[in-house]
Each structure stands twice: as C-alpha cells, then as structure tokens.
Amino acid sequence: MNALPVQKIDPYTKEEFFAWCEEHSDEKFELVNGEIVAIAGASETHATITSNFTREMGNHVKWTKCFVHSSDFYVEIQSQFHTYRLPDVVVNCKDDDGKRKPILIIEVTSKSTHYNDFNEKMSDYCTIPTLLEYAIVEQTRKVVYLFRKSRNWQAESYNSGEIHFESIDYSMPIEEIYYEVAFERSRS
C-alpha cells in the first residue's frame, strides 16, 4: 500500500483529494474532515454480502429514479472540512433536477471497522438531509442493525425473517443477505 500524503497544516480540498485518488487508483481512500484515510481491502464474506445487496436491491429499483452503487460511489458529508465517504452500498435517487441523492446507506462491518461504522460513519451519514435509512451488517454472524430517520435513528436489529427497507419499499430476507456466506463454527 502506498504511503499517505505528508500531513498538511491545512485540510485537503476536494480537488486535492480526488487528484490523490486518481494518482493512486489501485487503492481506495476517504476524505475525513480534510484528512486522507486509506480504506482496507474487503474479505470474501464482505464482498459476497455487498454483492447480494447490490444484486437484489438493484433489481428492485430497476426502472425507477433510483440506482444502487457499491463501494465506488462517494457520498459527500456536509461539514466544516471536506468529508467524502465510500459506503459499501448506497441507494441514490434522482431529485427533480436530476441529481442523485442518497436515501439508503449500508455498511458491512468487521472487527477493524466496527467502531467507525457505529460511531463516526453513523454520525456523518445521519447529517445527510436526504438519507432515510442506514444499515450495518455483521459479517461474522447473521445480524443486521437498521437505523431509520423516521425513528430518530434508533437501532432495530434483525437476525431472521425479513427486513423491510422503507426508503425503497423493499423487503429482503435475512437469508438472501447472507446467501453463500459460510460462517466459522466456534470451537467448544
């Protein structure tokens, strides 16, 4: 992995960040409060869960004003300094001006991202005016946490049955989210 740029006294601008990303296109980065942060590669389980969401939700929103993106679509966070996040899955819908606005964001969490997903990213995502739902998906066990704007971002957890995503009026079985995911058995 390439080294991050030398720390600057001033925060990186949007233009500097995207120029950095272009120069280092073999890696992924986020811009968090003006600082460039490297993003670790995804495990096979992580990629499988992300693909399951992208495929199923993509088919559901086909022929609507919405589109499902995975891992390569930056979401801008309005803050004092520039912040651009790379969610694992984001559903964007076009507004009346044809601009894509995020309404649903999904992060597949791991040991290394757990704190960030539940705290920093959630704090950032909940400031997006158009966002209606945020889901955090465990990859070591079947559990999905869903936070809804309509419920003041209070967590609901699901480990069986279906999850209804109100933002796109779609119910997705937990089994479909974890399709082709093999969990390690704990040793007693």
GROMACS elastic network, one bead per residue, 0.5 to 0.9 nm:
[ bonds ]
;  ai    aj funct       b0    kb
    1     4     6  0.89826   500
    1    27     6  0.75168   500
    1    38     6  0.88639   500
    2    24     6  0.78858   500
    2    27     6  0.82773   500
    3     6     6  0.85487   500
    4     7     6  0.83203   500
    4    36     6  0.71287   500
    4    37     6  0.75815   500
    4    38     6  0.74466   500
    5     8     6  0.82919   500
    5    20     6  0.84290   500
    5    36     6  0.76625   500
    7    10     6  0.86542   500
    7    11     6  0.88026   500
    7    35     6  0.80733   500
    8    11     6  0.65676   500
    8    12     6  0.75956   500
    8    35     6  0.86185   500
   10    13     6  0.88028   500
   10    34     6  0.79578   500
   11    33     6  0.72682   500
   11    35     6  0.61618   500
   11    81     6  0.69813   500
   11    82     6  0.78972   500
   12    15     6  0.80711   500
   12    16     6  0.59397   500
   12    17     6  0.62467   500
   12    31     6  0.79765   500
   12    33     6  0.84665   500
   12    35     6  0.61371   500
   12    36     6  0.74882   500
   12    81     6  0.84213   500
   12    82     6  0.75112   500
   13    16     6  0.51460   500
   13    17     6  0.61337   500
   13    18     6  0.86776   500
   13    31     6  0.89739   500
   13    34     6  0.66329   500
   13    81     6  0.82299   500
   13    82     6  0.65422   500
   14    17     6  0.51659   500
   14    18     6  0.62682   500
   14    19     6  0.85804   500
   14    31     6  0.81800   500
   14    34     6  0.82874   500
   14    82     6  0.64068   500
   14    83     6  0.83379   500
   14    84     6  0.84371   500
   15    18     6  0.53555   500
   15    19     6  0.61147   500
   15    20     6  0.85821   500
   16    19     6  0.51087   500
   16    20     6  0.61392   500
   16    21     6  0.86938   500
   17    20     6  0.50486   500
   17    21     6  0.62654   500
   17    22     6  0.86812   500
   17    29     6  0.87841   500
   17    30     6  0.84480   500
   17    31     6  0.68134   500
   17    34     6  0.85354   500
   17    35     6  0.86869   500
   17    36     6  0.70521   500
   18    22     6  0.61321   500
   18    23     6  0.86232   500
   19    22     6  0.50790   500
   19    23     6  0.62831   500
   19    24     6  0.86881   500
   20    23     6  0.51540   500
   20    24     6  0.62414   500
   20    25     6  0.84817   500
   20    29     6  0.89680   500
   20    36     6  0.88134   500
   21    24     6  0.50482   500
   21    25     6  0.56635   500
   21    26     6  0.87140   500
   21    27     6  0.77528   500
   21    28     6  0.72543   500
   21    29     6  0.68583   500
   22    25     6  0.51456   500
   22    26     6  0.88885   500
   23    26     6  0.86742   500
   24    27     6  0.58936   500
   24    28     6  0.79499   500
   25    28     6  0.71929   500
   27    38     6  0.76906   500
   27    39     6  0.76463   500
   27    40     6  0.85525   500
   27    41     6  0.84599   500
   28    37     6  0.86606   500
   28    38     6  0.61199   500
   28    39     6  0.53462   500
   28    40     6  0.76065   500
   28    41     6  0.82252   500
   28    72     6  0.85314   500
   28    86     6  0.85574   500
   29    36     6  0.65322   500
   29    37     6  0.54366   500
   29    39     6  0.52385   500
   29    40     6  0.87536   500
   29    85     6  0.83939   500
   29    86     6  0.78913   500
   30    35     6  0.81520   500
   30    36     6  0.58713   500
   30    37     6  0.52263   500
   30    38     6  0.65464   500
   30    39     6  0.69851   500
   30    74     6  0.82709   500
   30    83     6  0.74908   500
   30    84     6  0.56863   500
   30    85     6  0.53194   500
   30    86     6  0.64397   500
   31    34     6  0.58347   500
   31    35     6  0.54289   500
   31    37     6  0.61194   500
   31    38     6  0.89154   500
   31    82     6  0.67359   500
   31    85     6  0.67234   500
   32    35     6  0.51720   500
   32    36     6  0.64085   500
   32    37     6  0.69006   500
   32    81     6  0.79264   500
   32    82     6  0.67254   500
   32    84     6  0.64423   500
   32    85     6  0.74475   500
   33    36     6  0.85257   500
   33    79     6  0.74018   500
   33    80     6  0.73565   500
   33    82     6  0.53102   500
   33    83     6  0.51575   500
   33    84     6  0.85637   500
   34    81     6  0.53246   500
   34    82     6  0.50809   500
   34    83     6  0.64087   500
   35    81     6  0.89361   500
   35    82     6  0.83836   500
   35    83     6  0.83013   500
   39    86     6  0.88374   500
   42    45     6  0.80241   500
   42    46     6  0.57790   500
   42    47     6  0.62466   500
   43    46     6  0.50718   500
   43    47     6  0.62284   500
   43    48     6  0.85985   500
   44    47     6  0.50843   500
   44    48     6  0.60797   500
   44    49     6  0.86777   500
   44   181     6  0.87972   500
   45    48     6  0.50644   500
   45    49     6  0.62369   500
   45    50     6  0.85614   500
   45   139     6  0.65428   500
   45   140     6  0.85252   500
   45   178     6  0.88408   500
   45   180     6  0.85774   500
   45   181     6  0.60529   500
   45   182     6  0.78232   500
   45   183     6  0.88365   500
   46    49     6  0.53495   500
   46    50     6  0.61918   500
   46    51     6  0.85941   500
   46   108     6  0.63065   500
   46   109     6  0.80226   500
   46   110     6  0.83603   500
   46   139     6  0.64482   500
   47    50     6  0.50971   500
   47    51     6  0.60328   500
   47    52     6  0.85836   500
   47    88     6  0.89783   500
   47   108     6  0.88987   500
   48    51     6  0.50691   500
   48    52     6  0.61499   500
   48    53     6  0.87769   500
   48   177     6  0.88251   500
   48   178     6  0.78814   500
   48   179     6  0.78629   500
   48   180     6  0.72314   500
   48   181     6  0.69535   500
   49    52     6  0.50749   500
   49    53     6  0.64251   500
   49    54     6  0.86728   500
   49   108     6  0.74752   500
   49   137     6  0.84510   500
   49   139     6  0.77562   500
   49   176     6  0.89491   500
   49   177     6  0.59980   500
   49   178     6  0.60156   500
   49   179     6  0.75318   500
   49   180     6  0.85245   500
   49   181     6  0.75152   500
   50    53     6  0.53185   500
   50    54     6  0.61791   500
   50    55     6  0.86338   500
   50    70     6  0.70107   500
   50    71     6  0.84140   500
   50    88     6  0.64938   500
   50    89     6  0.66689   500
   50   106     6  0.85823   500
   50   107     6  0.84998   500
   50   108     6  0.72460   500
   50   177     6  0.83932   500
   51    54     6  0.50088   500
   51    55     6  0.59554   500
   51    56     6  0.84571   500
   51    70     6  0.78960   500
   51    89     6  0.89515   500
   51   177     6  0.89749   500
   52    55     6  0.53340   500
   52    56     6  0.61112   500
   52    57     6  0.82986   500
   52   176     6  0.69378   500
   52   177     6  0.57362   500
   52   178     6  0.74891   500
   52   179     6  0.70412   500
   53    56     6  0.54027   500
   53    57     6  0.57088   500
   53    58     6  0.77711   500
   53    68     6  0.87701   500
   53    70     6  0.88292   500
   53    89     6  0.74450   500
   53   106     6  0.87552   500
   53   172     6  0.88354   500
   53   176     6  0.83253   500
   53   177     6  0.63391   500
   54    57     6  0.54926   500
   54    58     6  0.54518   500
   54    59     6  0.82673   500
   54    68     6  0.61176   500
   54    69     6  0.69655   500
   54    70     6  0.65999   500
   54    89     6  0.69268   500
   54    90     6  0.88014   500
   55    58     6  0.51628   500
   55    59     6  0.61718   500
   55    60     6  0.86899   500
   55    68     6  0.85735   500
   56    59     6  0.53325   500
   56    60     6  0.63700   500
   56    61     6  0.89673   500
   56   172     6  0.80586   500
   56   176     6  0.83149   500
   56   177     6  0.87720   500
   57    61     6  0.62439   500
   57    62     6  0.84682   500
   57    67     6  0.87162   500
   57    68     6  0.68439   500
   57    91     6  0.84456   500
   57   168     6  0.85881   500
   57   170     6  0.78217   500
   57   172     6  0.84578   500
   58    61     6  0.54028   500
   58    62     6  0.59991   500
   58    66     6  0.86905   500
   58    67     6  0.65648   500
   58    68     6  0.53715   500
   58    69     6  0.84392   500
   58    91     6  0.86576   500
   59    62     6  0.52389   500
   59    63     6  0.88915   500
   60    63     6  0.86464   500
   60    64     6  0.88394   500
   60   168     6  0.83409   500
   60   170     6  0.73354   500
   61    64     6  0.55096   500
   61    65     6  0.77835   500
   61    66     6  0.59042   500
   61    67     6  0.65449   500
   61    68     6  0.78252   500
   61    91     6  0.89945   500
   61   168     6  0.73846   500
   61   170     6  0.89829   500
   62    65     6  0.82667   500
   62    66     6  0.73749   500
   62    67     6  0.72296   500
   63    66     6  0.79326   500
   64    67     6  0.78464   500
   64    93     6  0.82920   500
   65    92     6  0.83402   500
   65    93     6  0.53162   500
   65    94     6  0.53713   500
   65    95     6  0.80534   500
   65    98     6  0.88633   500
   65   100     6  0.87776   500
   66    91     6  0.66306   500
   66    92     6  0.54177   500
   66    94     6  0.62798   500
   66   100     6  0.79849   500
   66   101     6  0.89419   500
   66   168     6  0.86133   500
   67    90     6  0.83331   500
   67    91     6  0.56861   500
   67    92     6  0.54475   500
   67    93     6  0.63436   500
   67    94     6  0.86090   500
   67   100     6  0.86245   500
   68    89     6  0.69804   500
   68    90     6  0.58310   500
   68    92     6  0.64490   500
   68    93     6  0.88534   500
   69    72     6  0.70646   500
   69    73     6  0.61909   500
   69    87     6  0.88369   500
   69    88     6  0.81554   500
   69    89     6  0.56652   500
   69    90     6  0.52967   500
   69    91     6  0.63366   500
   69    92     6  0.77144   500
   70    73     6  0.66750   500
   70    86     6  0.85753   500
   70    87     6  0.71892   500
   70    88     6  0.52974   500
   70    90     6  0.63768   500
   70    91     6  0.88260   500
   71    74     6  0.81939   500
   71    86     6  0.58648   500
   71    87     6  0.57377   500
   71    89     6  0.61337   500
   71    90     6  0.82189   500
   72    86     6  0.64059   500
   72    87     6  0.79170   500
   72    88     6  0.80030   500
   72    89     6  0.88127   500
   73    85     6  0.83959   500
   73    86     6  0.60286   500
   73    87     6  0.73429   500
   73    88     6  0.87336   500
   73    89     6  0.84489   500
   73    90     6  0.76389   500
   74    84     6  0.58584   500
   74    85     6  0.54940   500
   74    87     6  0.73089   500
   75    83     6  0.83637   500
   75    84     6  0.54787   500
   75    85     6  0.52039   500
   75    86     6  0.63261   500
   75    87     6  0.74205   500
   75    90     6  0.84408   500
   75   101     6  0.89164   500
   75   102     6  0.76170   500
   75   125     6  0.87168   500
   76    82     6  0.79465   500
   76    83     6  0.60423   500
   76    85     6  0.65526   500
   76   128     6  0.83051   500
   77    82     6  0.73406   500
   77    83     6  0.52712   500
   77    84     6  0.60512   500
   77    85     6  0.74711   500
   77   124     6  0.63034   500
   77   125     6  0.70593   500
   77   127     6  0.72387   500
   77   128     6  0.65479   500
   78    81     6  0.80188   500
   78    82     6  0.73070   500
   78    83     6  0.71070   500
   78   124     6  0.83168   500
   78   127     6  0.73876   500
   78   128     6  0.73651   500
   79    82     6  0.64049   500
   79    83     6  0.68907   500
   79   124     6  0.85399   500
   79   127     6  0.88921   500
   80    83     6  0.87787   500
   83   124     6  0.86495   500
   85   121     6  0.81006   500
   85   124     6  0.87944   500
   85   125     6  0.88617   500
   86    89     6  0.84634   500
   86    90     6  0.88555   500
   87    90     6  0.62819   500
   87   105     6  0.65710   500
   87   106     6  0.65268   500
   87   107     6  0.59532   500
   87   108     6  0.88085   500
   88   105     6  0.77156   500
   88   106     6  0.59586   500
   88   107     6  0.50977   500
   88   108     6  0.65492   500
   89   104     6  0.81465   500
   89   105     6  0.57891   500
   89   107     6  0.66303   500
   89   108     6  0.86261   500
   90   102     6  0.64844   500
   90   103     6  0.76580   500
   90   104     6  0.57052   500
   90   106     6  0.62840   500
   90   107     6  0.88865   500
   91   101     6  0.81969   500
   91   102     6  0.56803   500
   91   103     6  0.59178   500
   91   104     6  0.50933   500
   91   105     6  0.64784   500
   91   106     6  0.87361   500
   91   168     6  0.85728   500
   92   100     6  0.53541   500
   92   103     6  0.59106   500
   92   104     6  0.72948   500
   92   105     6  0.89441   500
   93    98     6  0.87005   500
   93    99     6  0.78550   500
   93   100     6  0.51390   500
   93   101     6  0.53103   500
   93   102     6  0.64200   500
   93   103     6  0.69485   500
   94    97     6  0.74279   500
   94    99     6  0.50815   500
   94   101     6  0.61062   500
   94   102     6  0.88876   500
   95    98     6  0.52207   500
   95    99     6  0.55224   500
   95   100     6  0.64323   500
   95   101     6  0.69024   500
   96    99     6  0.75183   500
   97   100     6  0.88978   500
  101   130     6  0.63714   500
  101   131     6  0.79768   500
  102   105     6  0.72057   500
  102   128     6  0.79363   500
  102   129     6  0.89117   500
  102   130     6  0.61086   500
  102   131     6  0.56308   500
  102   132     6  0.83633   500
  103   128     6  0.87657   500
  103   129     6  0.88971   500
  103   130     6  0.55533   500
  103   132     6  0.51220   500
  103   133     6  0.65513   500
  103   134     6  0.85943   500
  103   167     6  0.64470   500
  103   168     6  0.83675   500
  104   130     6  0.88424   500
  104   131     6  0.59113   500
  104   132     6  0.60286   500
  104   134     6  0.58117   500
  104   135     6  0.79207   500
  104   165     6  0.84455   500
  104   167     6  0.66636   500
  104   168     6  0.82100   500
  105   125     6  0.79811   500
  105   131     6  0.77009   500
  105   132     6  0.86853   500
  105   133     6  0.65535   500
  105   135     6  0.63765   500
  105   136     6  0.86804   500
  106   133     6  0.84857   500
  106   134     6  0.58028   500
  106   136     6  0.58628   500
  106   137     6  0.73625   500
  107   117     6  0.69080   500
  107   134     6  0.80041   500
  107   135     6  0.63288   500
  107   137     6  0.62052   500
  107   138     6  0.88536   500
  108   113     6  0.87087   500
  108   114     6  0.89286   500
  108   117     6  0.84137   500
  108   135     6  0.83864   500
  108   136     6  0.58116   500
  108   138     6  0.60760   500
  108   139     6  0.66736   500
  109   112     6  0.79690   500
  109   113     6  0.56963   500
  109   114     6  0.53689   500
  109   115     6  0.89026   500
  109   116     6  0.89263   500
  109   117     6  0.66503   500
  109   118     6  0.88455   500
  109   136     6  0.64612   500
  109   137     6  0.58777   500
  109   138     6  0.53965   500
  109   139     6  0.65011   500
  110   113     6  0.51918   500
  110   114     6  0.54838   500
  110   117     6  0.89932   500
  110   137     6  0.89489   500
  110   138     6  0.69139   500
  110   139     6  0.66030   500
  110   140     6  0.78712   500
  111   114     6  0.54241   500
  111   115     6  0.81691   500
  112   115     6  0.76458   500
  112   116     6  0.83252   500
  113   116     6  0.52826   500
  113   117     6  0.59201   500
  113   118     6  0.86028   500
  114   117     6  0.52579   500
  114   118     6  0.62601   500
  114   119     6  0.84646   500
  114   138     6  0.88553   500
  115   118     6  0.54025   500
  115   119     6  0.58893   500
  115   120     6  0.76276   500
  115   121     6  0.89839   500
  116   119     6  0.52038   500
  116   121     6  0.58181   500
  116   122     6  0.79278   500
  117   120     6  0.63752   500
  117   121     6  0.50553   500
  117   122     6  0.61136   500
  117   136     6  0.72019   500
  118   121     6  0.66070   500
  118   122     6  0.56023   500
  118   123     6  0.81564   500
  118   136     6  0.76453   500
  119   122     6  0.52793   500
  119   123     6  0.59371   500
  119   124     6  0.85698   500
  120   123     6  0.51322   500
  120   124     6  0.62109   500
  120   125     6  0.86237   500
  121   125     6  0.59142   500
  121   126     6  0.84103   500
  122   125     6  0.50966   500
  122   126     6  0.59648   500
  122   127     6  0.87445   500
  122   134     6  0.76571   500
  123   126     6  0.54971   500
  123   127     6  0.69017   500
  124   127     6  0.56326   500
  124   128     6  0.74367   500
  125   128     6  0.55561   500
  125   131     6  0.73636   500
  125   134     6  0.76860   500
  126   129     6  0.77264   500
  126   131     6  0.69206   500
  126   132     6  0.85327   500
  126   133     6  0.86397   500
  126   134     6  0.80412   500
  126   149     6  0.77680   500
  126   153     6  0.77547   500
  127   130     6  0.88184   500
  127   131     6  0.80357   500
  128   131     6  0.54572   500
  128   132     6  0.88457   500
  129   132     6  0.83479   500
  131   134     6  0.77213   500
  131   148     6  0.87743   500
  131   149     6  0.74471   500
  131   167     6  0.86557   500
  132   147     6  0.85224   500
  132   148     6  0.58737   500
  132   149     6  0.51313   500
  132   150     6  0.72809   500
  132   166     6  0.81917   500
  132   167     6  0.60417   500
  133   146     6  0.70513   500
  133   147     6  0.56577   500
  133   149     6  0.61448   500
  133   150     6  0.85240   500
  133   153     6  0.81100   500
  133   165     6  0.76015   500
  133   166     6  0.79390   500
  133   167     6  0.67039   500
  134   145     6  0.83140   500
  134   146     6  0.59307   500
  134   147     6  0.51195   500
  134   148     6  0.65022   500
  134   149     6  0.84808   500
  134   153     6  0.83267   500
  135   144     6  0.67898   500
  135   145     6  0.55141   500
  135   147     6  0.60979   500
  135   148     6  0.86148   500
  136   143     6  0.86000   500
  136   144     6  0.58076   500
  136   145     6  0.51283   500
  136   146     6  0.65572   500
  136   147     6  0.84390   500
  137   142     6  0.80631   500
  137   143     6  0.62873   500
  137   145     6  0.63904   500
  137   146     6  0.86219   500
  137   177     6  0.89821   500
  138   141     6  0.59566   500
  138   142     6  0.64960   500
  138   143     6  0.55366   500
  138   144     6  0.61935   500
  138   145     6  0.83255   500
  139   142     6  0.71365   500
  139   143     6  0.80815   500
  139   178     6  0.84521   500
  139   181     6  0.84501   500
  139   183     6  0.82468   500
  140   143     6  0.86780   500
  140   182     6  0.89414   500
  140   183     6  0.61836   500
  140   184     6  0.76192   500
  141   159     6  0.85738   500
  141   183     6  0.67786   500
  141   184     6  0.89483   500
  142   158     6  0.80528   500
  142   159     6  0.53404   500
  142   160     6  0.77332   500
  142   174     6  0.74791   500
  142   175     6  0.85719   500
  142   177     6  0.88360   500
  142   178     6  0.72404   500
  142   183     6  0.89293   500
  143   157     6  0.66879   500
  143   158     6  0.55801   500
  143   160     6  0.80953   500
  143   174     6  0.83151   500
  144   156     6  0.82261   500
  144   157     6  0.56142   500
  144   158     6  0.51986   500
  144   159     6  0.65182   500
  144   163     6  0.86341   500
  144   174     6  0.82249   500
  145   155     6  0.60628   500
  145   156     6  0.55609   500
  145   158     6  0.64630   500
  146   153     6  0.84487   500
  146   154     6  0.81403   500
  146   155     6  0.56065   500
  146   156     6  0.51754   500
  146   157     6  0.62712   500
  146   158     6  0.79875   500
  146   163     6  0.85484   500
  146   165     6  0.87253   500
  147   150     6  0.88375   500
  147   151     6  0.75219   500
  147   152     6  0.80263   500
  147   154     6  0.55584   500
  147   156     6  0.64612   500
  147   157     6  0.89564   500
  148   151     6  0.52809   500
  148   152     6  0.65072   500
  148   154     6  0.67621   500
  148   155     6  0.76739   500
  148   156     6  0.86330   500
  148   166     6  0.87017   500
  149   152     6  0.50378   500
  149   153     6  0.50688   500
  149   154     6  0.81910   500
  150   153     6  0.72653   500
  151   154     6  0.58313   500
  151   155     6  0.85486   500
  158   161     6  0.76559   500
  158   162     6  0.78291   500
  158   163     6  0.70526   500
  158   174     6  0.77635   500
  159   162     6  0.86880   500
  159   174     6  0.67386   500
  160   163     6  0.85917   500
  160   173     6  0.76011   500
  160   174     6  0.56071   500
  160   175     6  0.75461   500
  161   172     6  0.85173   500
  161   173     6  0.56987   500
  161   174     6  0.59002   500
  161   175     6  0.78267   500
  162   171     6  0.59907   500
  162   172     6  0.52691   500
  162   174     6  0.55832   500
  162   175     6  0.83385   500
  163   170     6  0.81435   500
  163   171     6  0.53615   500
  163   172     6  0.53420   500
  163   173     6  0.62795   500
  163   174     6  0.70063   500
  164   167     6  0.88925   500
  164   168     6  0.88356   500
  164   169     6  0.69240   500
  164   170     6  0.55878   500
  164   172     6  0.64165   500
  164   173     6  0.87321   500
  165   168     6  0.59528   500
  165   169     6  0.56729   500
  165   170     6  0.52155   500
  165   171     6  0.60686   500
  165   172     6  0.78083   500
  166   170     6  0.66472   500
  166   171     6  0.83953   500
  167   170     6  0.79374   500
  172   175     6  0.83848   500
  172   176     6  0.67645   500
  172   177     6  0.72962   500
  173   176     6  0.52364   500
  173   177     6  0.66741   500
  173   178     6  0.89757   500
  174   177     6  0.51008   500
  174   178     6  0.64390   500
  174   179     6  0.85419   500
  175   178     6  0.52293   500
  175   179     6  0.58436   500
  176   180     6  0.87244   500
  177   181     6  0.88510   500
  178   181     6  0.53236   500
  178   182     6  0.84489   500
  179   182     6  0.87390   500
